[in-house]
């Protein structure tokens, strides 16, 4: 099911379930995983995209192995906040995935995530080759961390 906001996502998760963050690119899918306490996002891996079924099977296998209860998928909005063809593709990927496994899925604005991650890597003097290997999973962690931070803020405001 597609959830509307972080509170709905929190309500759909069982205790100690993790979230899997996805940065869907045309050639790769960057993956990041939360801890069971939903505080920290860590880059996990990158899947080279082939066909949907193979990509979905790899995601579902990782989700089953790591106790994932929900997905956060970066939504590539245009800079003005409108949705273009890449958003349609992302939404279709999620709809197709839901046909295989009913996860709560939250879309999260990913504008500038890759740029922010690349700037940080450059600041830490990572070579272009090293950046290319991990940028997608680091962007997925950046996206997922945004959701985790929002979850922490909403939890703190209700206590």
CNS distance restraints for C-alpha pairs under 8 A (distance, minus, plus):
assign (resid   1 and name CA) (resid  98 and name CA) 6.99 0.50 0.50
assign (resid   1 and name CA) (resid 102 and name CA) 6.16 0.50 0.50
assign (resid   1 and name CA) (resid 103 and name CA) 5.96 0.50 0.50
assign (resid   1 and name CA) (resid 104 and name CA) 4.86 0.50 0.50
assign (resid   1 and name CA) (resid 105 and name CA) 6.12 0.50 0.50
assign (resid   2 and name CA) (resid 104 and name CA) 5.75 0.50 0.50
assign (resid   2 and name CA) (resid 105 and name CA) 4.78 0.50 0.50
assign (resid   2 and name CA) (resid 106 and name CA) 6.06 0.50 0.50
assign (resid   3 and name CA) (resid   8 and name CA) 5.86 0.50 0.50
assign (resid   3 and name CA) (resid   9 and name CA) 6.09 0.50 0.50
assign (resid   3 and name CA) (resid 104 and name CA) 6.17 0.50 0.50
assign (resid   3 and name CA) (resid 105 and name CA) 5.82 0.50 0.50
assign (resid   3 and name CA) (resid 106 and name CA) 5.37 0.50 0.50
assign (resid   4 and name CA) (resid   8 and name CA) 6.47 0.50 0.50
assign (resid   4 and name CA) (resid   9 and name CA) 7.83 0.50 0.50
assign (resid   4 and name CA) (resid 106 and name CA) 6.71 0.50 0.50
assign (resid   5 and name CA) (resid   9 and name CA) 6.40 0.50 0.50
assign (resid   5 and name CA) (resid 106 and name CA) 6.79 0.50 0.50
assign (resid   6 and name CA) (resid  10 and name CA) 6.10 0.50 0.50
assign (resid   6 and name CA) (resid 106 and name CA) 7.47 0.50 0.50
assign (resid   6 and name CA) (resid 147 and name CA) 6.96 0.50 0.50
assign (resid   6 and name CA) (resid 150 and name CA) 6.96 0.50 0.50
assign (resid   6 and name CA) (resid 151 and name CA) 6.04 0.50 0.50
assign (resid   7 and name CA) (resid  11 and name CA) 6.21 0.50 0.50
assign (resid   7 and name CA) (resid 151 and name CA) 7.20 0.50 0.50
assign (resid   7 and name CA) (resid 154 and name CA) 7.47 0.50 0.50
assign (resid   8 and name CA) (resid  12 and name CA) 6.26 0.50 0.50
assign (resid   9 and name CA) (resid  13 and name CA) 6.56 0.50 0.50
assign (resid   9 and name CA) (resid  70 and name CA) 7.56 0.50 0.50
assign (resid   9 and name CA) (resid 104 and name CA) 6.47 0.50 0.50
assign (resid   9 and name CA) (resid 105 and name CA) 7.45 0.50 0.50
assign (resid   9 and name CA) (resid 106 and name CA) 6.83 0.50 0.50
assign (resid  10 and name CA) (resid 151 and name CA) 7.48 0.50 0.50
assign (resid  12 and name CA) (resid  70 and name CA) 7.99 0.50 0.50
assign (resid  12 and name CA) (resid 104 and name CA) 6.45 0.50 0.50
assign (resid  13 and name CA) (resid  17 and name CA) 6.33 0.50 0.50
assign (resid  13 and name CA) (resid  69 and name CA) 5.81 0.50 0.50
assign (resid  13 and name CA) (resid  70 and name CA) 6.86 0.50 0.50
assign (resid  13 and name CA) (resid 104 and name CA) 7.84 0.50 0.50
assign (resid  14 and name CA) (resid  69 and name CA) 7.07 0.50 0.50
assign (resid  16 and name CA) (resid  36 and name CA) 4.55 0.50 0.50
assign (resid  16 and name CA) (resid  37 and name CA) 6.25 0.50 0.50
assign (resid  17 and name CA) (resid  36 and name CA) 5.55 0.50 0.50
assign (resid  17 and name CA) (resid  67 and name CA) 5.68 0.50 0.50
assign (resid  17 and name CA) (resid  68 and name CA) 5.48 0.50 0.50
assign (resid  17 and name CA) (resid  69 and name CA) 5.06 0.50 0.50
assign (resid  17 and name CA) (resid  70 and name CA) 7.87 0.50 0.50
assign (resid  18 and name CA) (resid  33 and name CA) 6.94 0.50 0.50
assign (resid  18 and name CA) (resid  34 and name CA) 5.44 0.50 0.50
assign (resid  18 and name CA) (resid  35 and name CA) 5.97 0.50 0.50
assign (resid  18 and name CA) (resid  36 and name CA) 4.95 0.50 0.50
assign (resid  18 and name CA) (resid  37 and name CA) 7.67 0.50 0.50
assign (resid  18 and name CA) (resid  38 and name CA) 6.69 0.50 0.50
assign (resid  18 and name CA) (resid  66 and name CA) 7.48 0.50 0.50
assign (resid  18 and name CA) (resid  67 and name CA) 5.97 0.50 0.50
assign (resid  18 and name CA) (resid  68 and name CA) 4.48 0.50 0.50
assign (resid  18 and name CA) (resid  69 and name CA) 5.69 0.50 0.50
assign (resid  18 and name CA) (resid  70 and name CA) 7.00 0.50 0.50
assign (resid  19 and name CA) (resid  33 and name CA) 5.91 0.50 0.50
assign (resid  19 and name CA) (resid  34 and name CA) 5.29 0.50 0.50
assign (resid  19 and name CA) (resid  35 and name CA) 7.84 0.50 0.50
assign (resid  19 and name CA) (resid  38 and name CA) 7.43 0.50 0.50
assign (resid  19 and name CA) (resid  68 and name CA) 5.42 0.50 0.50
assign (resid  19 and name CA) (resid  69 and name CA) 6.07 0.50 0.50
assign (resid  19 and name CA) (resid  70 and name CA) 5.05 0.50 0.50
assign (resid  19 and name CA) (resid  71 and name CA) 5.52 0.50 0.50
assign (resid  19 and name CA) (resid  72 and name CA) 6.91 0.50 0.50
assign (resid  19 and name CA) (resid 144 and name CA) 7.92 0.50 0.50
assign (resid  20 and name CA) (resid  31 and name CA) 6.84 0.50 0.50
assign (resid  20 and name CA) (resid  32 and name CA) 5.73 0.50 0.50
assign (resid  20 and name CA) (resid  33 and name CA) 4.70 0.50 0.50
assign (resid  20 and name CA) (resid  34 and name CA) 6.52 0.50 0.50
assign (resid  20 and name CA) (resid  63 and name CA) 7.24 0.50 0.50
assign (resid  20 and name CA) (resid  68 and name CA) 6.34 0.50 0.50
assign (resid  20 and name CA) (resid  70 and name CA) 6.46 0.50 0.50
assign (resid  20 and name CA) (resid  71 and name CA) 4.89 0.50 0.50
assign (resid  20 and name CA) (resid  72 and name CA) 6.15 0.50 0.50
assign (resid  20 and name CA) (resid 144 and name CA) 7.53 0.50 0.50
assign (resid  21 and name CA) (resid  30 and name CA) 7.95 0.50 0.50
assign (resid  21 and name CA) (resid  31 and name CA) 5.62 0.50 0.50
assign (resid  21 and name CA) (resid  32 and name CA) 4.88 0.50 0.50
assign (resid  21 and name CA) (resid  33 and name CA) 6.13 0.50 0.50
assign (resid  21 and name CA) (resid  34 and name CA) 7.96 0.50 0.50
assign (resid  21 and name CA) (resid  71 and name CA) 5.85 0.50 0.50
assign (resid  21 and name CA) (resid  72 and name CA) 4.65 0.50 0.50
assign (resid  21 and name CA) (resid  73 and name CA) 5.85 0.50 0.50
assign (resid  21 and name CA) (resid  74 and name CA) 7.67 0.50 0.50
assign (resid  21 and name CA) (resid 140 and name CA) 5.38 0.50 0.50
assign (resid  21 and name CA) (resid 141 and name CA) 6.52 0.50 0.50
assign (resid  21 and name CA) (resid 143 and name CA) 6.87 0.50 0.50
assign (resid  21 and name CA) (resid 144 and name CA) 5.08 0.50 0.50
assign (resid  22 and name CA) (resid  29 and name CA) 6.43 0.50 0.50
assign (resid  22 and name CA) (resid  30 and name CA) 5.61 0.50 0.50
assign (resid  22 and name CA) (resid  31 and name CA) 4.96 0.50 0.50
assign (resid  22 and name CA) (resid  32 and name CA) 6.65 0.50 0.50
assign (resid  22 and name CA) (resid  71 and name CA) 7.41 0.50 0.50
assign (resid  22 and name CA) (resid  72 and name CA) 6.19 0.50 0.50
assign (resid  22 and name CA) (resid  73 and name CA) 4.80 0.50 0.50
assign (resid  22 and name CA) (resid  74 and name CA) 6.21 0.50 0.50
assign (resid  22 and name CA) (resid 137 and name CA) 7.95 0.50 0.50
assign (resid  22 and name CA) (resid 140 and name CA) 5.17 0.50 0.50
assign (resid  22 and name CA) (resid 143 and name CA) 7.93 0.50 0.50
assign (resid  22 and name CA) (resid 144 and name CA) 7.88 0.50 0.50
assign (resid  23 and name CA) (resid  29 and name CA) 5.52 0.50 0.50
assign (resid  23 and name CA) (resid  30 and name CA) 4.83 0.50 0.50
assign (resid  23 and name CA) (resid  31 and name CA) 6.61 0.50 0.50
assign (resid  23 and name CA) (resid  73 and name CA) 6.34 0.50 0.50
assign (resid  23 and name CA) (resid  74 and name CA) 5.41 0.50 0.50
assign (resid  23 and name CA) (resid 136 and name CA) 6.40 0.50 0.50
assign (resid  23 and name CA) (resid 137 and name CA) 7.17 0.50 0.50
assign (resid  23 and name CA) (resid 139 and name CA) 6.42 0.50 0.50
assign (resid  23 and name CA) (resid 140 and name CA) 4.74 0.50 0.50
assign (resid  23 and name CA) (resid 143 and name CA) 7.67 0.50 0.50
assign (resid  24 and name CA) (resid  28 and name CA) 6.59 0.50 0.50
assign (resid  24 and name CA) (resid  29 and name CA) 4.66 0.50 0.50
assign (resid  24 and name CA) (resid  30 and name CA) 6.56 0.50 0.50
assign (resid  24 and name CA) (resid  73 and name CA) 7.46 0.50 0.50
assign (resid  24 and name CA) (resid  74 and name CA) 6.97 0.50 0.50
assign (resid  24 and name CA) (resid  90 and name CA) 7.06 0.50 0.50
assign (resid  25 and name CA) (resid  29 and name CA) 5.65 0.50 0.50
assign (resid  25 and name CA) (resid  30 and name CA) 7.79 0.50 0.50
assign (resid  26 and name CA) (resid  49 and name CA) 7.35 0.50 0.50
assign (resid  27 and name CA) (resid  48 and name CA) 6.08 0.50 0.50
assign (resid  27 and name CA) (resid  49 and name CA) 5.23 0.50 0.50
assign (resid  27 and name CA) (resid  50 and name CA) 7.93 0.50 0.50
assign (resid  28 and name CA) (resid  46 and name CA) 6.47 0.50 0.50
assign (resid  28 and name CA) (resid  47 and name CA) 5.47 0.50 0.50
assign (resid  28 and name CA) (resid  48 and name CA) 4.46 0.50 0.50
assign (resid  28 and name CA) (resid  49 and name CA) 4.96 0.50 0.50
assign (resid  28 and name CA) (resid 136 and name CA) 7.41 0.50 0.50
assign (resid  29 and name CA) (resid  46 and name CA) 5.55 0.50 0.50
assign (resid  29 and name CA) (resid  47 and name CA) 5.07 0.50 0.50
assign (resid  29 and name CA) (resid  48 and name CA) 6.53 0.50 0.50
assign (resid  29 and name CA) (resid  49 and name CA) 6.69 0.50 0.50
assign (resid  29 and name CA) (resid 136 and name CA) 6.78 0.50 0.50
assign (resid  29 and name CA) (resid 137 and name CA) 7.62 0.50 0.50
assign (resid  30 and name CA) (resid  44 and name CA) 7.97 0.50 0.50
assign (resid  30 and name CA) (resid  45 and name CA) 6.25 0.50 0.50
assign (resid  30 and name CA) (resid  46 and name CA) 4.50 0.50 0.50
assign (resid  30 and name CA) (resid  47 and name CA) 6.52 0.50 0.50
assign (resid  30 and name CA) (resid 135 and name CA) 7.88 0.50 0.50
assign (resid  30 and name CA) (resid 136 and name CA) 4.34 0.50 0.50
assign (resid  30 and name CA) (resid 137 and name CA) 3.92 0.50 0.50
assign (resid  30 and name CA) (resid 138 and name CA) 7.33 0.50 0.50
assign (resid  30 and name CA) (resid 139 and name CA) 7.04 0.50 0.50
assign (resid  30 and name CA) (resid 140 and name CA) 5.49 0.50 0.50
assign (resid  31 and name CA) (resid  43 and name CA) 6.21 0.50 0.50
assign (resid  31 and name CA) (resid  44 and name CA) 5.50 0.50 0.50
assign (resid  31 and name CA) (resid  45 and name CA) 5.33 0.50 0.50
assign (resid  31 and name CA) (resid  46 and name CA) 5.85 0.50 0.50
assign (resid  31 and name CA) (resid  47 and name CA) 7.78 0.50 0.50
assign (resid  31 and name CA) (resid 136 and name CA) 7.47 0.50 0.50
assign (resid  31 and name CA) (resid 137 and name CA) 4.94 0.50 0.50
assign (resid  31 and name CA) (resid 140 and name CA) 5.50 0.50 0.50
assign (resid  31 and name CA) (resid 141 and name CA) 7.24 0.50 0.50
assign (resid  32 and name CA) (resid  41 and name CA) 6.30 0.50 0.50
assign (resid  32 and name CA) (resid  42 and name CA) 5.32 0.50 0.50
assign (resid  32 and name CA) (resid  43 and name CA) 4.18 0.50 0.50
assign (resid  32 and name CA) (resid  44 and name CA) 4.90 0.50 0.50
assign (resid  32 and name CA) (resid  45 and name CA) 7.07 0.50 0.50
assign (resid  32 and name CA) (resid 137 and name CA) 5.96 0.50 0.50
assign (resid  32 and name CA) (resid 138 and name CA) 7.41 0.50 0.50
assign (resid  32 and name CA) (resid 140 and name CA) 5.34 0.50 0.50
assign (resid  32 and name CA) (resid 141 and name CA) 4.85 0.50 0.50
assign (resid  32 and name CA) (resid 144 and name CA) 7.07 0.50 0.50
assign (resid  33 and name CA) (resid  41 and name CA) 5.50 0.50 0.50
assign (resid  33 and name CA) (resid  42 and name CA) 5.37 0.50 0.50
assign (resid  33 and name CA) (resid  43 and name CA) 6.44 0.50 0.50
assign (resid  33 and name CA) (resid  44 and name CA) 6.38 0.50 0.50
assign (resid  33 and name CA) (resid 141 and name CA) 7.24 0.50 0.50
assign (resid  33 and name CA) (resid 144 and name CA) 7.79 0.50 0.50
assign (resid  34 and name CA) (resid  38 and name CA) 5.68 0.50 0.50
assign (resid  34 and name CA) (resid  39 and name CA) 6.90 0.50 0.50
assign (resid  34 and name CA) (resid  40 and name CA) 5.48 0.50 0.50
assign (resid  34 and name CA) (resid  41 and name CA) 4.37 0.50 0.50
assign (resid  34 and name CA) (resid  42 and name CA) 6.26 0.50 0.50
assign (resid  34 and name CA) (resid 144 and name CA) 7.55 0.50 0.50
assign (resid  35 and name CA) (resid  39 and name CA) 6.44 0.50 0.50
assign (resid  35 and name CA) (resid  40 and name CA) 5.81 0.50 0.50
assign (resid  35 and name CA) (resid  41 and name CA) 6.75 0.50 0.50
assign (resid  38 and name CA) (resid 148 and name CA) 5.96 0.50 0.50
assign (resid  38 and name CA) (resid 151 and name CA) 7.99 0.50 0.50
assign (resid  39 and name CA) (resid 145 and name CA) 7.78 0.50 0.50
assign (resid  39 and name CA) (resid 148 and name CA) 5.69 0.50 0.50
assign (resid  39 and name CA) (resid 149 and name CA) 7.19 0.50 0.50
assign (resid  39 and name CA) (resid 152 and name CA) 7.40 0.50 0.50
assign (resid  40 and name CA) (resid 145 and name CA) 6.48 0.50 0.50
assign (resid  40 and name CA) (resid 148 and name CA) 7.02 0.50 0.50
assign (resid  41 and name CA) (resid 141 and name CA) 5.26 0.50 0.50
assign (resid  41 and name CA) (resid 142 and name CA) 7.54 0.50 0.50
assign (resid  41 and name CA) (resid 144 and name CA) 6.05 0.50 0.50
assign (resid  41 and name CA) (resid 145 and name CA) 5.26 0.50 0.50
assign (resid  41 and name CA) (resid 148 and name CA) 7.62 0.50 0.50
assign (resid  42 and name CA) (resid 138 and name CA) 7.87 0.50 0.50
assign (resid  42 and name CA) (resid 141 and name CA) 5.59 0.50 0.50
assign (resid  43 and name CA) (resid 137 and name CA) 5.05 0.50 0.50
assign (resid  43 and name CA) (resid 138 and name CA) 5.44 0.50 0.50
assign (resid  43 and name CA) (resid 140 and name CA) 6.91 0.50 0.50
assign (resid  43 and name CA) (resid 141 and name CA) 5.29 0.50 0.50
assign (resid  44 and name CA) (resid 137 and name CA) 6.40 0.50 0.50
assign (resid  45 and name CA) (resid 134 and name CA) 7.81 0.50 0.50
assign (resid  45 and name CA) (resid 137 and name CA) 5.77 0.50 0.50
assign (resid  46 and name CA) (resid 134 and name CA) 7.54 0.50 0.50
assign (resid  46 and name CA) (resid 136 and name CA) 6.63 0.50 0.50
assign (resid  46 and name CA) (resid 137 and name CA) 5.81 0.50 0.50
assign (resid  47 and name CA) (resid  55 and name CA) 7.17 0.50 0.50
assign (resid  47 and name CA) (resid  58 and name CA) 7.81 0.50 0.50
assign (resid  48 and name CA) (resid  55 and name CA) 7.94 0.50 0.50
assign (resid  49 and name CA) (resid  55 and name CA) 6.15 0.50 0.50
assign (resid  50 and name CA) (resid  54 and name CA) 6.74 0.50 0.50
assign (resid  50 and name CA) (resid  55 and name CA) 6.63 0.50 0.50
assign (resid  51 and name CA) (resid  55 and name CA) 6.23 0.50 0.50
assign (resid  52 and name CA) (resid  56 and name CA) 5.88 0.50 0.50
assign (resid  52 and name CA) (resid  93 and name CA) 7.94 0.50 0.50
assign (resid  53 and name CA) (resid  57 and name CA) 6.01 0.50 0.50
assign (resid  54 and name CA) (resid  58 and name CA) 6.27 0.50 0.50
assign (resid  55 and name CA) (resid  59 and name CA) 6.36 0.50 0.50
assign (resid  56 and name CA) (resid  60 and name CA) 6.02 0.50 0.50
assign (resid  56 and name CA) (resid  97 and name CA) 6.55 0.50 0.50
assign (resid  57 and name CA) (resid  61 and name CA) 5.97 0.50 0.50
assign (resid  58 and name CA) (resid  62 and name CA) 6.31 0.50 0.50
assign (resid  59 and name CA) (resid  63 and name CA) 6.10 0.50 0.50
assign (resid  60 and name CA) (resid  64 and name CA) 6.08 0.50 0.50
assign (resid  60 and name CA) (resid 101 and name CA) 7.99 0.50 0.50
assign (resid  61 and name CA) (resid  65 and name CA) 6.20 0.50 0.50
assign (resid  62 and name CA) (resid  66 and name CA) 6.08 0.50 0.50
assign (resid  63 and name CA) (resid  67 and name CA) 6.02 0.50 0.50
assign (resid  63 and name CA) (resid  68 and name CA) 4.77 0.50 0.50
assign (resid  63 and name CA) (resid  69 and name CA) 7.70 0.50 0.50
assign (resid  64 and name CA) (resid  68 and name CA) 6.41 0.50 0.50
assign (resid  69 and name CA) (resid 103 and name CA) 6.63 0.50 0.50
assign (resid  69 and name CA) (resid 104 and name CA) 7.38 0.50 0.50
assign (resid  70 and name CA) (resid 103 and name CA) 5.30 0.50 0.50
assign (resid  70 and name CA) (resid 104 and name CA) 4.93 0.50 0.50
assign (resid  70 and name CA) (resid 105 and name CA) 5.87 0.50 0.50
assign (resid  71 and name CA) (resid 103 and name CA) 6.86 0.50 0.50
assign (resid  71 and name CA) (resid 104 and name CA) 6.38 0.50 0.50
assign (resid  71 and name CA) (resid 105 and name CA) 4.76 0.50 0.50
assign (resid  71 and name CA) (resid 106 and name CA) 6.34 0.50 0.50
assign (resid  72 and name CA) (resid 105 and name CA) 5.81 0.50 0.50
assign (resid  72 and name CA) (resid 106 and name CA) 4.90 0.50 0.50
assign (resid  72 and name CA) (resid 107 and name CA) 5.83 0.50 0.50
assign (resid  72 and name CA) (resid 108 and name CA) 6.68 0.50 0.50
assign (resid  72 and name CA) (resid 143 and name CA) 7.81 0.50 0.50
assign (resid  72 and name CA) (resid 144 and name CA) 6.35 0.50 0.50
assign (resid  72 and name CA) (resid 147 and name CA) 7.74 0.50 0.50
assign (resid  73 and name CA) (resid  90 and name CA) 8.00 0.50 0.50
assign (resid  73 and name CA) (resid 105 and name CA) 7.17 0.50 0.50
assign (resid  73 and name CA) (resid 106 and name CA) 6.28 0.50 0.50
assign (resid  73 and name CA) (resid 107 and name CA) 4.93 0.50 0.50
assign (resid  73 and name CA) (resid 108 and name CA) 6.09 0.50 0.50
assign (resid  73 and name CA) (resid 143 and name CA) 7.91 0.50 0.50
assign (resid  74 and name CA) (resid 107 and name CA) 5.80 0.50 0.50
assign (resid  74 and name CA) (resid 108 and name CA) 4.92 0.50 0.50
assign (resid  74 and name CA) (resid 109 and name CA) 5.85 0.50 0.50
assign (resid  74 and name CA) (resid 110 and name CA) 4.96 0.50 0.50
assign (resid  74 and name CA) (resid 140 and name CA) 7.46 0.50 0.50
assign (resid  74 and name CA) (resid 143 and name CA) 6.31 0.50 0.50
assign (resid  75 and name CA) (resid  87 and name CA) 5.98 0.50 0.50
assign (resid  75 and name CA) (resid  90 and name CA) 6.77 0.50 0.50
assign (resid  75 and name CA) (resid 107 and name CA) 5.68 0.50 0.50
assign (resid  75 and name CA) (resid 108 and name CA) 5.43 0.50 0.50
assign (resid  75 and name CA) (resid 109 and name CA) 5.02 0.50 0.50
assign (resid  75 and name CA) (resid 110 and name CA) 5.47 0.50 0.50
assign (resid  75 and name CA) (resid 111 and name CA) 7.84 0.50 0.50
assign (resid  76 and name CA) (resid  83 and name CA) 7.64 0.50 0.50
assign (resid  76 and name CA) (resid  86 and name CA) 6.37 0.50 0.50
assign (resid  76 and name CA) (resid  87 and name CA) 5.65 0.50 0.50
assign (resid  76 and name CA) (resid  90 and name CA) 7.98 0.50 0.50
assign (resid  76 and name CA) (resid 109 and name CA) 6.49 0.50 0.50
assign (resid  76 and name CA) (resid 110 and name CA) 5.52 0.50 0.50
assign (resid  76 and name CA) (resid 111 and name CA) 6.07 0.50 0.50
assign (resid  77 and name CA) (resid  81 and name CA) 5.49 0.50 0.50
assign (resid  77 and name CA) (resid  82 and name CA) 5.86 0.50 0.50
assign (resid  77 and name CA) (resid  83 and name CA) 5.21 0.50 0.50
assign (resid  77 and name CA) (resid  84 and name CA) 7.01 0.50 0.50
assign (resid  77 and name CA) (resid  86 and name CA) 7.98 0.50 0.50
assign (resid  77 and name CA) (resid  87 and name CA) 6.51 0.50 0.50
assign (resid  77 and name CA) (resid 109 and name CA) 6.50 0.50 0.50
assign (resid  77 and name CA) (resid 110 and name CA) 7.07 0.50 0.50
assign (resid  77 and name CA) (resid 111 and name CA) 6.23 0.50 0.50
assign (resid  78 and name CA) (resid  82 and name CA) 5.33 0.50 0.50
assign (resid  78 and name CA) (resid  83 and name CA) 6.04 0.50 0.50
assign (resid  78 and name CA) (resid  84 and name CA) 6.82 0.50 0.50
assign (resid  78 and name CA) (resid 111 and name CA) 7.39 0.50 0.50
assign (resid  79 and name CA) (resid 111 and name CA) 6.94 0.50 0.50
assign (resid  83 and name CA) (resid  87 and name CA) 5.63 0.50 0.50
assign (resid  83 and name CA) (resid  88 and name CA) 7.52 0.50 0.50
assign (resid  84 and name CA) (resid  88 and name CA) 6.63 0.50 0.50
assign (resid  85 and name CA) (resid  89 and name CA) 6.25 0.50 0.50
assign (resid  86 and name CA) (resid  90 and name CA) 6.18 0.50 0.50
assign (resid  87 and name CA) (resid  91 and name CA) 6.09 0.50 0.50
assign (resid  88 and name CA) (resid  92 and name CA) 6.11 0.50 0.50
assign (resid  89 and name CA) (resid  93 and name CA) 6.18 0.50 0.50
assign (resid  90 and name CA) (resid  94 and name CA) 6.39 0.50 0.50
assign (resid  91 and name CA) (resid  95 and name CA) 6.20 0.50 0.50
assign (resid  92 and name CA) (resid  96 and name CA) 6.08 0.50 0.50
assign (resid  93 and name CA) (resid  97 and name CA) 6.13 0.50 0.50
assign (resid  94 and name CA) (resid  98 and name CA) 6.15 0.50 0.50
assign (resid  94 and name CA) (resid 105 and name CA) 7.65 0.50 0.50
assign (resid  95 and name CA) (resid  99 and name CA) 6.66 0.50 0.50
assign (resid  96 and name CA) (resid 100 and name CA) 7.13 0.50 0.50
assign (resid  97 and name CA) (resid 101 and name CA) 6.37 0.50 0.50
assign (resid  97 and name CA) (resid 102 and name CA) 7.95 0.50 0.50
assign (resid  98 and name CA) (resid 102 and name CA) 4.99 0.50 0.50
assign (resid  98 and name CA) (resid 103 and name CA) 6.61 0.50 0.50
assign (resid 108 and name CA) (resid 143 and name CA) 7.00 0.50 0.50
assign (resid 108 and name CA) (resid 147 and name CA) 7.44 0.50 0.50
assign (resid 109 and name CA) (resid 143 and name CA) 7.77 0.50 0.50
assign (resid 110 and name CA) (resid 143 and name CA) 6.19 0.50 0.50
assign (resid 112 and name CA) (resid 116 and name CA) 5.98 0.50 0.50
assign (resid 113 and name CA) (resid 117 and name CA) 6.19 0.50 0.50
assign (resid 113 and name CA) (resid 139 and name CA) 5.69 0.50 0.50
assign (resid 113 and name CA) (resid 142 and name CA) 6.47 0.50 0.50
assign (resid 113 and name CA) (resid 143 and name CA) 6.77 0.50 0.50
assign (resid 114 and name CA) (resid 118 and name CA) 6.04 0.50 0.50
assign (resid 114 and name CA) (resid 135 and name CA) 7.04 0.50 0.50
assign (resid 114 and name CA) (resid 136 and name CA) 7.39 0.50 0.50
assign (resid 114 and name CA) (resid 139 and name CA) 5.26 0.50 0.50
assign (resid 115 and name CA) (resid 119 and name CA) 6.11 0.50 0.50
assign (resid 116 and name CA) (resid 120 and name CA) 6.33 0.50 0.50
assign (resid 117 and name CA) (resid 121 and name CA) 6.25 0.50 0.50
assign (resid 117 and name CA) (resid 135 and name CA) 6.91 0.50 0.50
assign (resid 117 and name CA) (resid 138 and name CA) 6.58 0.50 0.50
assign (resid 117 and name CA) (resid 139 and name CA) 6.08 0.50 0.50
assign (resid 117 and name CA) (resid 142 and name CA) 7.40 0.50 0.50
assign (resid 118 and name CA) (resid 122 and name CA) 6.11 0.50 0.50
assign (resid 118 and name CA) (resid 131 and name CA) 7.22 0.50 0.50
assign (resid 118 and name CA) (resid 135 and name CA) 6.82 0.50 0.50
assign (resid 119 and name CA) (resid 123 and name CA) 6.10 0.50 0.50
assign (resid 120 and name CA) (resid 124 and name CA) 6.33 0.50 0.50
assign (resid 121 and name CA) (resid 125 and name CA) 6.33 0.50 0.50
assign (resid 121 and name CA) (resid 126 and name CA) 5.55 0.50 0.50
assign (resid 121 and name CA) (resid 131 and name CA) 6.78 0.50 0.50
assign (resid 122 and name CA) (resid 126 and name CA) 5.63 0.50 0.50
assign (resid 122 and name CA) (resid 127 and name CA) 7.58 0.50 0.50
assign (resid 126 and name CA) (resid 130 and name CA) 6.11 0.50 0.50
assign (resid 126 and name CA) (resid 131 and name CA) 6.20 0.50 0.50
assign (resid 127 and name CA) (resid 131 and name CA) 6.17 0.50 0.50
assign (resid 128 and name CA) (resid 132 and name CA) 6.05 0.50 0.50
assign (resid 129 and name CA) (resid 133 and name CA) 6.55 0.50 0.50
assign (resid 130 and name CA) (resid 134 and name CA) 6.74 0.50 0.50
assign (resid 131 and name CA) (resid 135 and name CA) 5.46 0.50 0.50
assign (resid 132 and name CA) (resid 136 and name CA) 7.92 0.50 0.50
assign (resid 134 and name CA) (resid 138 and name CA) 6.03 0.50 0.50
assign (resid 135 and name CA) (resid 139 and name CA) 5.99 0.50 0.50
assign (resid 136 and name CA) (resid 140 and name CA) 6.23 0.50 0.50
assign (resid 137 and name CA) (resid 141 and name CA) 6.25 0.50 0.50
assign (resid 138 and name CA) (resid 142 and name CA) 6.19 0.50 0.50
assign (resid 139 and name CA) (resid 143 and name CA) 6.21 0.50 0.50
assign (resid 140 and name CA) (resid 144 and name CA) 6.08 0.50 0.50
assign (resid 141 and name CA) (resid 145 and name CA) 5.85 0.50 0.50
assign (resid 142 and name CA) (resid 146 and name CA) 6.40 0.50 0.50
assign (resid 143 and name CA) (resid 147 and name CA) 6.84 0.50 0.50
assign (resid 144 and name CA) (resid 148 and name CA) 6.28 0.50 0.50
assign (resid 145 and name CA) (resid 149 and name CA) 5.99 0.50 0.50
assign (resid 146 and name CA) (resid 150 and name CA) 6.24 0.50 0.50
assign (resid 147 and name CA) (resid 151 and name CA) 6.12 0.50 0.50
assign (resid 148 and name CA) (resid 152 and name CA) 6.24 0.50 0.50
assign (resid 149 and name CA) (resid 153 and name CA) 6.26 0.50 0.50
assign (resid 150 and name CA) (resid 154 and name CA) 6.22 0.50 0.50
assign (resid 151 and name CA) (resid 155 and name CA) 6.07 0.50 0.50
assign (resid 152 and name CA) (resid 156 and name CA) 6.05 0.50 0.50
assign (resid 153 and name CA) (resid 157 and name CA) 6.19 0.50 0.50
assign (resid 154 and name CA) (resid 158 and name CA) 6.42 0.50 0.50
assign (resid 155 and name CA) (resid 159 and name CA) 6.53 0.50 0.50
